[in-house]
Structures are given as structure tokens and as C-alpha cells.
Amino acid sequence: MPRPIQATIHPDALRHNLARCRQHAPDAKAWAIVKANAYGHGIERAYAGLRGADGFALLDLDEAQRIRDLGWRGPILLLEGVFEARDLELCSRLGLWHTVHCDEQIDMLALHKTHVPHRVFLKMNSGMNRLGFTPTVYRAAWSRLDALTQVGEITLMTHFSDADGSPGVAAQMARFLAATEDLPGERSVGNSAATLRHMGAAASGGDNLAAASDWIRPGIATYGSAPDYPEHDVAHWGLRPAMTLAARIIAVQQLQPGDSVGYGSAFVAERPMRIGVVACGYADGYPRVCPTGTPVLVGGVRSRTVGRVSMDMLTVDLDPVPGAGVGSEVVLWGAAGDAVLPIDEIAHAAGTVGYELMCALAQRVPVQVDAAGAGSA
Ligand SMILES: *Cc1c(COP(=O)(O)O)cnc(C)c1O
């Protein structure tokens, strides 16, 4: 028998979450963001749940090829554009749309030979200062692109640094709107946080961006993590976990007061208690920094970790679940029947975000697709 640990991807949850995001901007087209191997879920596994999107957005050319190999004929967008001139040949061949964020990428396009004009997303740096043209030079970049025979439609795009909290999106949005006011073309603003918090019914004040975004770009929310946790959780946004990480108890220990558990004797029992040793450790992608008290579901019942997480094992309190023993299932994040343990709670205990945990699911963990939700879109 293989080591009893398993990740499960839930296509029905992906479908549901994408639909939830769309409700905030019903007239917009939606990219499914599948960079980083679909946030650790696996592009091929996530595809069934996300194929109802209007396009797939990602970073790596080989990931674009994989989406085409799955039979996707619709739009694919490279969110960072091309990295060198010959990437443009693959864009021509696979019909990829690509972001243009710097002059060097325009130079490459100007030298590119193609029969079919490329669809490009021209990125504005409206304040985040990672990628894009500042508002003052944005129009010049647009004009340069517009003059190229290699370029067809130009979509105007920006990305927010603070859509998940304060100061919010208003200042960046104002800069974007002012600098693009009389430019033609579709617009794309809005990651998950911007879509959920600043579009549709949830939008506060005058910052409903839905009208200004022909394409939304929800990533993390489609995978069932709240972009603004702990201010809001997945229940608030109506999102469901798209990944469950579960393992089984492989040993039980009966502790007496004063007994310690694991490396560093980081947990000491104050009373007699049973603990379960679970076949999941930091080499599986469970954060080592999670302290005693990090929530787990044992047989669907909420309990907590005790002591330090080791490479291949972690230990949990069995007192809330007297019936649990060797072989009982422990959900580290995700769903156990109707019980849900949002990945955001574990990420928060580790001082990080759900994104990092999903993306760091270790190679050695076997991953299955939840057959119940794998039907057509
Ligand atoms: C990753 C990414 C997104 C999605 O962000 P989430 O916070 O996961 O919703 C949107 N737009 C761009 C440009 C990105 O790189």
C-alpha cells in the first residue's frame, strides 16, 4: 500500500467558484488563471472545471502548449508576455495573445514576421511598479504598437497592488482611466480581490470596476481561497475548496501529563490525552511553521495539531474524536464530506497565504481528480 496521503482536485468546486466570480461582473469575459500549474492543482486536472472560462491566462509557454494539447481552441494569454524574440514564433503558431509591458517587447514585435496580427494586452504600471508602462508613456507605447502590422487588437490592462485591503483600488483606477480615456479597445482590470470586493453588489462607494473591465482575471478565488482572508472567509464569498489534502493516522500514542511530542518537545501534555500520528509532513507541502493549535479535521471533526511538524509526519489531538484511531482520515485542508477546512486557516497559522500552500503541494503527494465533479462544463 502506498503511503496514506492523497490530494484531491474538485472540478465541481472550480466550476462553482468561477461562476461566483462571474456573478460580480456578469457582462465581462473571464480568464481562468492557470499559471504555476494551475496554482498547484495541475493544468490537466483543473481543465475540466475551468473550461467554461472565456480563456486561459498563464506565464509559461509550455503551459500554453499543454492547454492547446487539451484541445482548447479559445484565447490563451501570456500574462508576462514573451521573454525573448523567438517566443513570438510560438505565439504565432499557437495563436497566443500576449501582454506587452516594456519597450523591449515592442522592439521584438517590430522585427517579428507573422501573417496573422497578434492580439496584445498593453499593460499599464498604474502604481504597483512591477510590470508596465507608466501613465505618462502609456499612450506612446500604444501608438507604437498600433502602427505595427504585426499587431491587431490592443487591450488595455492594469493590475492592482491593494485590491484585498486598504487603500484599495481607487487611486490606481483613476490613473488608469485618465490615461486611457480616449483610447479604443477592451479593458482588463481585476484579479480575484478586485473582482469580489470592487465589482458588482459587493463594490463599495463609487469603485464598481465591472463597467471598466471587459475581461476579469480571477485566480485564487477560483481555487477556493478568499483573497482578503481574514477580513472575509470563503463562506462569506461563497467559495468551495478546489483542493483537499488528506492523510491517515498511522499510529496512536497515549500521553500522560508531562509527556512531550515530537522534535524539540514543543508540546507537553497537561492531562492524559490521545494523539494521532498523521502521514503528512513538511516534505508533502504542509508548512513546518504551523504551531500547535493549527486546525485539522479528523474523521470530519475539527481538532488541532500538537507539537512540531516533521518531514513525514505531524501529530494531532484525538480528544475531540474518541472513535478515531489508526486508519482514520485526517483532512489537512479542503473538504471532508460536508465539513470544510479552508486552506486560508492553515496559511494564516503559517503566516502566509493560501496561494503559497497550493503552489507548494509536493511532487511526492499523489493527486486524484474527484470523479463526482469531473463531468463536462
Ligand atoms: C496571477 C494574476 C492574476 C490573478 O490573481 P489572483 O490574486 O490569484 O486572483 C490576475 N492578473 C495577473 C496579471 C496575474 O498575474
The ligand as a Tripos MOL2 file, in Angstrom:
@<TRIPOS>MOLECULE
LIG
   15    15     1     0     0
SMALL
NO_CHARGES

@<TRIPOS>ATOM
      1 C1         -1.9010   35.9920  -11.0760 C.3       1 LIG1
      2 C2         -2.5700   37.1290  -11.7180 C.ar      1 LIG1
      3 C3         -3.9400   37.3380  -11.5300 C.ar      1 LIG1
      4 C4         -4.7730   36.5200  -10.5860 C.3       1 LIG1
      5 O1         -4.5680   36.9730   -9.2810 O.3       1 LIG1
      6 P1         -5.3740   36.3490   -8.0480 P.3       1 LIG1
      7 O2         -4.9750   37.1850   -6.9020 O.co2     1 LIG1
      8 O3         -4.9090   34.9380   -7.9040 O.co2     1 LIG1
      9 O4         -6.8010   36.4260   -8.3760 O.co2     1 LIG1
     10 C5         -4.5260   38.3730  -12.2310 C.ar      1 LIG1
     11 N1         -3.8070   39.1610  -13.0530 N.ar      1 LIG1
     12 C6         -2.4830   38.9980  -13.2440 C.ar      1 LIG1
     13 C7         -1.7390   39.9010  -14.1510 C.3       1 LIG1
     14 C8         -1.8130   37.9810  -12.5800 C.ar      1 LIG1
     15 O5         -0.5080   37.8100  -12.7660 O.3       1 LIG1
@<TRIPOS>BOND
     1     1     2 1
     2     2     3 ar
     3     2    14 ar
     4     3     4 1
     5     3    10 ar
     6     4     5 1
     7     5     6 1
     8     6     7 2
     9     6     8 1
    10     6     9 1
    11    10    11 ar
    12    11    12 ar
    13    12    13 1
    14    12    14 ar
    15    14    15 1
@<TRIPOS>SUBSTRUCTURE
     1 LIG1         1 GROUP 0 **** ****
